[in-house]
Amino acid sequence: MDDQTGLRIVDVVGSSLCFFSDDGQKLHDAILAELRLGRKVCLSFSGVESLTAAFLNVAIGQLYGELPWAEIKAKLSLADASQDDLYVLKRVVDRAKEFFAEQRQPVTAV
């Protein structure tokens, strides 16, 4: 199945101001539901006036603990994002990958 779903952030969260983790969770749940159905997701930042790393940590960062990274890269695309939004998102993704890589490493006894 190679369907693609367009998700406009402001439509999912109901605001052009994307600050709160609760709103990030709404977006995360919408993205994850589509990905689990085997669909590609194009995430549109159109209409977003402002967003925070906290919002993106919940919306996108936690995906890196739930799905293979290659799947996220292959199936999640972005549209209409400003350079500032992309910068914040890159930082969020880099930190999420680092965090979840540490979580996946086996614990060794001391």
C-alpha positions as CSV (number, residue, x, y, z in Angstrom):
1,M,0.0,0.0,0.0
2,D,1.6,3.3,-1.1
3,D,-1.1,5.8,-0.2
4,Q,-0.1,9.2,1.0
5,T,-2.0,11.2,3.6
6,G,-1.6,15.0,3.9
7,L,-1.8,16.3,7.4
8,R,-1.9,20.0,8.0
9,I,-0.6,20.7,11.5
10,V,-3.0,23.6,12.2
11,D,-6.0,21.4,11.2
12,V,-5.0,18.6,13.5
13,V,-4.2,20.8,16.6
14,G,-6.8,23.5,15.9
15,S,-4.3,26.4,16.3
16,S,-1.6,28.2,14.4
17,L,0.4,28.4,17.7
18,C,2.0,25.0,18.4
19,F,3.4,25.3,21.9
20,F,1.8,22.6,24.1
21,S,2.7,19.0,24.5
22,D,-1.0,18.1,24.5
23,D,-1.3,19.5,21.0
24,G,1.9,17.7,20.0
25,Q,0.3,14.4,21.2
26,K,-2.7,15.0,19.0
27,L,-0.4,15.4,16.0
28,H,1.7,12.4,17.0
29,D,-1.3,10.2,17.3
30,A,-2.5,11.3,13.8
31,I,0.9,10.7,12.2
32,L,1.4,7.3,13.9
33,A,-2.1,6.1,13.0
34,E,-1.4,6.8,9.3
35,L,2.0,5.2,9.4
36,R,0.7,2.1,11.1
37,L,-1.8,1.8,8.2
38,G,1.1,1.7,5.8
39,R,0.5,5.2,4.5
40,K,3.1,7.8,3.8
41,V,2.4,11.1,5.5
42,C,3.2,14.6,4.2
43,L,3.1,17.0,7.1
44,S,2.2,20.5,6.1
45,F,3.4,23.4,8.2
46,S,1.1,25.8,6.3
47,G,-0.5,28.3,8.6
48,V,1.8,27.5,11.6
49,E,2.7,30.9,13.1
50,S,5.0,29.6,15.8
51,L,6.1,26.3,17.3
52,T,8.3,25.0,20.1
53,A,10.7,22.2,20.5
54,A,8.5,20.9,23.3
55,F,5.6,20.5,20.8
56,L,7.9,18.8,18.2
57,N,9.4,16.5,20.8
58,V,6.0,15.0,21.5
59,A,4.7,15.2,17.9
60,I,7.7,13.8,16.1
61,G,10.5,13.0,18.5
62,Q,8.7,10.2,20.2
63,L,8.1,8.5,16.9
64,Y,11.8,7.6,16.9
65,G,11.2,5.4,20.0
66,E,8.2,3.6,18.4
67,L,9.2,3.0,14.8
68,P,12.3,2.0,12.8
69,W,14.1,5.2,11.8
70,A,14.3,4.1,8.2
71,E,10.5,3.8,8.1
72,I,10.1,7.4,9.4
73,K,12.6,8.7,6.9
74,A,10.9,6.8,4.0
75,K,7.3,7.6,5.0
76,L,7.3,11.1,6.6
77,S,7.8,14.1,4.5
78,L,7.4,17.8,5.2
79,A,5.9,20.7,3.3
80,D,5.6,24.4,3.8
81,A,8.1,24.5,6.7
82,S,10.1,27.7,7.3
83,Q,13.9,27.5,7.8
84,D,13.4,28.2,11.5
85,D,10.9,25.3,11.8
86,L,13.3,23.0,10.0
87,Y,16.1,24.0,12.3
88,V,14.1,23.3,15.4
89,L,12.9,20.0,13.9
90,K,16.4,18.9,13.1
91,R,17.5,19.5,16.7
92,V,14.5,17.6,18.0
93,V,15.2,14.6,15.6
94,D,18.9,14.6,16.4
95,R,18.2,14.5,20.2
96,A,15.4,11.9,19.8
97,K,17.7,9.6,17.8
98,E,20.5,10.0,20.4
99,F,18.1,9.4,23.3
100,F,16.4,6.3,21.8
101,A,19.7,4.9,20.6
102,E,20.9,4.9,24.3
103,Q,17.6,3.3,25.3
104,R,18.0,0.5,22.8
105,Q,21.5,-0.4,24.0
106,P,21.6,-3.5,26.3
107,V,22.4,-2.8,29.9
108,T,25.5,-4.4,31.1
109,A,26.0,-5.5,34.7
110,V,28.7,-3.6,36.6
